[in-house]
Amino acid sequence: MSMSCILNSPIAERLAPAARVVSAGRRKLLLALALSPLAAFASSDPTVGLKRWGSGEFRRFGFLVYEAMLWAGDDPLKPPLALRLTYKRNIEGKAIAEASVKEIRNLGIADDAQLKRWGEEMVRLFPDVRLGDFIVGQHLPEGARFFFNDRLIGEVLEPAFARAFFAIWLDVKTSAPELRAALLRRSPG
């Protein structure tokens, strides 16, 4: 049987629609695979579209705990903004969450029920960090999003949480006023 006879046979006619479906499905898959790195890249940098503001160090009992860097629009006290903490020590995620709850409590901007709920969310979100790891918190009008070493790890879509969390560094009553001043100092260029 010649090739033209096979292509014109009833079997080939029945297989043709299935081949088109497979081909269309394959095209969709290839397109999704081709675009996925672009989508991942687009969502992995929370500083895109923001200006670099200041940076500083946070020390506890003289030991360097992390370096902080702030990105924001024209007003570094309003979302959108991003705060990157690059850790200089190994710290458990649970300890990061507990310290965050303590700082928010000291600011007096949340009640016990909120603090309990937010603490549980942060324990779930924050990983253990090692020297050189970084967490970027992104403050958006609708809440907060968190990245660990450039990978999205989660979000809390609650504006009150985002305001309270970023107040740890940016509120006038922060426990680290020198760091706040350094973060709010506009970076040249």
C-alpha positions as a Markdown table, in Angstrom:
| # | Residue | x | y | z |
|---|---|---|---|---|
| 1 | Met | 0.0 | 0.0 | 0.0 |
| 2 | Ser | 1.4 | 3.4 | -1.0 |
| 3 | Met | 1.6 | 6.4 | 1.4 |
| 4 | Ser | -1.2 | 8.2 | -0.4 |
| 5 | Cys | -3.5 | 5.3 | 0.0 |
| 6 | Ile | -2.9 | 5.2 | 3.8 |
| 7 | Leu | -3.5 | 8.9 | 4.1 |
| 8 | Asn | -6.8 | 8.7 | 2.2 |
| 9 | Ser | -8.0 | 5.6 | 4.1 |
| 10 | Pro | -11.0 | 5.7 | 6.5 |
| 11 | Ile | -8.6 | 4.9 | 9.4 |
| 12 | Ala | -6.6 | 8.0 | 8.7 |
| 13 | Glu | -9.8 | 10.1 | 8.6 |
| 14 | Arg | -10.9 | 8.8 | 12.0 |
| 15 | Leu | -7.5 | 9.5 | 13.5 |
| 16 | Ala | -7.1 | 13.0 | 12.1 |
| 17 | Pro | -9.4 | 14.7 | 14.7 |
| 18 | Ala | -7.6 | 12.9 | 17.6 |
| 19 | Ala | -4.3 | 14.0 | 16.1 |
| 20 | Arg | -5.5 | 17.6 | 16.0 |
| 21 | Val | -6.6 | 17.4 | 19.7 |
| 22 | Val | -3.3 | 16.0 | 20.8 |
| 23 | Ser | -1.5 | 18.7 | 18.7 |
| 24 | Ala | -3.7 | 21.5 | 20.2 |
| 25 | Gly | -3.1 | 20.1 | 23.7 |
| 26 | Arg | 0.7 | 19.9 | 23.0 |
| 27 | Arg | 0.7 | 23.5 | 21.8 |
| 28 | Lys | -1.0 | 24.7 | 25.0 |
| 29 | Leu | 1.4 | 22.7 | 27.1 |
| 30 | Leu | 4.4 | 24.1 | 25.2 |
| 31 | Leu | 3.1 | 27.6 | 25.5 |
| 32 | Ala | 2.5 | 27.3 | 29.2 |
| 33 | Leu | 6.0 | 25.9 | 29.7 |
| 34 | Ala | 7.5 | 28.7 | 27.7 |
| 35 | Leu | 5.6 | 31.4 | 29.6 |
| 36 | Ser | 5.9 | 30.0 | 33.1 |
| 37 | Pro | 9.5 | 31.2 | 33.7 |
| 38 | Leu | 8.3 | 34.7 | 32.7 |
| 39 | Ala | 5.4 | 34.6 | 35.1 |
| 40 | Ala | 7.5 | 33.3 | 37.9 |
| 41 | Phe | 10.1 | 36.0 | 37.3 |
| 42 | Ala | 7.4 | 38.7 | 37.2 |
| 43 | Ser | 6.0 | 37.7 | 40.6 |
| 44 | Ser | 9.3 | 37.0 | 42.3 |
| 45 | Asp | 10.6 | 40.6 | 42.6 |
| 46 | Pro | 8.4 | 42.6 | 45.0 |
| 47 | Thr | 10.6 | 45.7 | 44.4 |
| 48 | Val | 9.7 | 46.2 | 40.8 |
| 49 | Gly | 8.3 | 49.6 | 40.2 |
| 50 | Leu | 9.5 | 50.9 | 43.6 |
| 51 | Lys | 12.4 | 53.3 | 44.5 |
| 52 | Arg | 15.2 | 52.3 | 46.7 |
| 53 | Trp | 15.1 | 54.1 | 50.0 |
| 54 | Gly | 17.4 | 53.5 | 52.9 |
| 55 | Ser | 19.1 | 50.6 | 54.6 |
| 56 | Gly | 20.4 | 49.8 | 58.1 |
| 57 | Glu | 21.3 | 47.1 | 60.6 |
| 58 | Phe | 19.4 | 45.6 | 63.4 |
| 59 | Arg | 21.5 | 44.5 | 66.4 |
| 60 | Arg | 20.4 | 42.8 | 69.6 |
| 61 | Phe | 22.8 | 42.9 | 72.6 |
| 62 | Gly | 25.5 | 44.1 | 70.2 |
| 63 | Phe | 25.1 | 41.2 | 67.8 |
| 64 | Leu | 24.1 | 41.8 | 64.2 |
| 65 | Val | 20.8 | 40.0 | 63.6 |
| 66 | Tyr | 19.9 | 41.3 | 60.1 |
| 67 | Glu | 20.4 | 44.0 | 57.5 |
| 68 | Ala | 17.3 | 45.8 | 56.4 |
| 69 | Met | 16.6 | 47.6 | 53.1 |
| 70 | Leu | 13.4 | 49.5 | 52.1 |
| 71 | Trp | 11.8 | 50.1 | 48.7 |
| 72 | Ala | 8.8 | 52.3 | 48.3 |
| 73 | Gly | 7.0 | 54.8 | 46.1 |
| 74 | Asp | 7.2 | 58.5 | 46.8 |
| 75 | Asp | 6.0 | 58.0 | 50.4 |
| 76 | Pro | 7.9 | 55.2 | 52.3 |
| 77 | Leu | 5.2 | 55.0 | 54.9 |
| 78 | Lys | 2.4 | 54.0 | 52.5 |
| 79 | Pro | 1.9 | 50.9 | 50.4 |
| 80 | Pro | 3.1 | 49.7 | 48.1 |
| 81 | Leu | 6.5 | 49.1 | 49.7 |
| 82 | Ala | 8.9 | 46.2 | 50.2 |
| 83 | Leu | 11.2 | 45.5 | 53.1 |
| 84 | Arg | 14.1 | 43.1 | 52.8 |
| 85 | Leu | 15.7 | 41.5 | 55.8 |
| 86 | Thr | 19.0 | 39.7 | 55.1 |
| 87 | Tyr | 19.8 | 37.5 | 58.1 |
| 88 | Lys | 23.2 | 37.4 | 59.7 |
| 89 | Arg | 22.3 | 34.6 | 62.1 |
| 90 | Asn | 20.5 | 31.3 | 62.1 |
| 91 | Ile | 17.0 | 31.9 | 63.5 |
| 92 | Glu | 13.9 | 29.6 | 63.7 |
| 93 | Gly | 10.9 | 30.8 | 61.9 |
| 94 | Lys | 8.8 | 30.5 | 65.1 |
| 95 | Ala | 11.2 | 32.9 | 66.9 |
| 96 | Ile | 10.8 | 35.4 | 64.0 |
| 97 | Ala | 7.0 | 35.2 | 64.4 |
| 98 | Glu | 7.1 | 35.5 | 68.2 |
| 99 | Ala | 9.4 | 38.5 | 68.0 |
| 100 | Ser | 7.1 | 40.1 | 65.4 |
| 101 | Val | 4.1 | 39.6 | 67.7 |
| 102 | Lys | 6.0 | 41.0 | 70.7 |
| 103 | Glu | 6.9 | 44.2 | 68.7 |
| 104 | Ile | 3.3 | 44.7 | 67.4 |
| 105 | Arg | 2.1 | 44.2 | 71.0 |
| 106 | Asn | 4.5 | 46.9 | 72.2 |
| 107 | Leu | 3.3 | 49.3 | 69.6 |
| 108 | Gly | -0.3 | 48.9 | 71.0 |
| 109 | Ile | -1.9 | 48.7 | 67.6 |
| 110 | Ala | -3.6 | 45.3 | 67.8 |
| 111 | Asp | -5.7 | 43.4 | 70.4 |
| 112 | Asp | -4.9 | 40.0 | 71.8 |
| 113 | Ala | -7.3 | 38.1 | 69.4 |
| 114 | Gln | -5.6 | 39.7 | 66.4 |
| 115 | Leu | -2.1 | 39.0 | 67.8 |
| 116 | Lys | -2.9 | 35.4 | 68.4 |
| 117 | Arg | -4.3 | 34.9 | 64.9 |
| 118 | Trp | -1.5 | 36.8 | 63.2 |
| 119 | Gly | 1.1 | 35.0 | 65.3 |
| 120 | Glu | -0.3 | 31.7 | 64.0 |
| 121 | Glu | -0.2 | 33.0 | 60.4 |
| 122 | Met | 3.4 | 34.1 | 60.8 |
| 123 | Val | 4.5 | 30.8 | 62.4 |
| 124 | Arg | 3.0 | 29.0 | 59.4 |
| 125 | Leu | 4.6 | 31.4 | 56.9 |
| 126 | Phe | 8.1 | 32.2 | 58.2 |
| 127 | Pro | 10.8 | 29.5 | 57.6 |
| 128 | Asp | 13.9 | 28.9 | 59.6 |
| 129 | Val | 16.6 | 31.2 | 58.3 |
| 130 | Arg | 20.4 | 30.7 | 58.0 |
| 131 | Leu | 23.2 | 33.2 | 57.6 |
| 132 | Gly | 22.6 | 34.9 | 54.2 |
| 133 | Asp | 19.0 | 34.0 | 53.8 |
| 134 | Phe | 16.6 | 36.8 | 53.2 |
| 135 | Ile | 12.9 | 37.5 | 53.6 |
| 136 | Val | 11.1 | 40.2 | 51.7 |
| 137 | Gly | 7.8 | 41.5 | 53.0 |
| 138 | Gln | 5.7 | 43.3 | 50.5 |
| 139 | His | 3.1 | 45.7 | 51.9 |
| 140 | Leu | 0.2 | 46.1 | 49.5 |
| 141 | Pro | -3.1 | 47.9 | 50.1 |
| 142 | Glu | -4.9 | 44.6 | 50.4 |
| 143 | Gly | -2.4 | 43.0 | 52.8 |
| 144 | Ala | 1.1 | 41.5 | 52.9 |
| 145 | Arg | 3.0 | 39.1 | 50.8 |
| 146 | Phe | 6.2 | 37.3 | 51.8 |
| 147 | Phe | 9.2 | 36.0 | 49.8 |
| 148 | Phe | 12.0 | 33.8 | 51.0 |
| 149 | Asn | 15.2 | 33.9 | 48.9 |
| 150 | Asp | 13.2 | 35.2 | 45.9 |
| 151 | Arg | 10.4 | 32.6 | 46.2 |
| 152 | Leu | 6.9 | 33.5 | 47.2 |
| 153 | Ile | 6.1 | 31.7 | 50.5 |
| 154 | Gly | 2.6 | 33.2 | 51.3 |
| 155 | Glu | 0.4 | 36.1 | 52.0 |
| 156 | Val | -1.9 | 37.5 | 54.6 |
| 157 | Leu | -4.7 | 39.4 | 52.8 |
| 158 | Glu | -5.6 | 41.6 | 55.7 |
| 159 | Pro | -4.8 | 45.4 | 55.5 |
| 160 | Ala | -4.7 | 45.7 | 59.3 |
| 161 | Phe | -2.1 | 42.9 | 59.6 |
| 162 | Ala | 0.1 | 44.6 | 56.9 |
| 163 | Arg | -0.1 | 48.0 | 58.6 |
| 164 | Ala | 0.8 | 46.4 | 62.0 |
| 165 | Phe | 3.6 | 44.2 | 60.6 |
| 166 | Phe | 5.4 | 47.0 | 58.8 |
| 167 | Ala | 4.9 | 49.3 | 61.8 |
| 168 | Ile | 7.5 | 47.2 | 63.5 |
| 169 | Trp | 10.1 | 49.1 | 61.5 |
| 170 | Leu | 8.3 | 52.2 | 60.3 |
| 171 | Asp | 6.1 | 53.4 | 63.2 |
| 172 | Val | 7.4 | 56.4 | 65.2 |
| 173 | Lys | 7.1 | 54.2 | 68.3 |
| 174 | Thr | 9.4 | 51.4 | 66.9 |
| 175 | Ser | 11.8 | 49.8 | 69.3 |
| 176 | Ala | 14.6 | 50.5 | 66.8 |
| 177 | Pro | 14.4 | 54.2 | 66.0 |
| 178 | Glu | 17.9 | 54.4 | 64.5 |
| 179 | Leu | 17.0 | 51.6 | 62.0 |
| 180 | Arg | 13.7 | 53.4 | 61.2 |
| 181 | Ala | 15.7 | 56.7 | 60.5 |
| 182 | Ala | 18.1 | 54.8 | 58.3 |
| 183 | Leu | 15.3 | 53.1 | 56.3 |
| 184 | Leu | 13.4 | 56.4 | 55.7 |
| 185 | Arg | 16.6 | 58.1 | 54.5 |
| 186 | Arg | 16.3 | 58.4 | 50.7 |
| 187 | Ser | 19.1 | 56.5 | 48.9 |
| 188 | Pro | 20.9 | 58.7 | 46.3 |
| 189 | Gly | 20.4 | 57.8 | 42.7 |
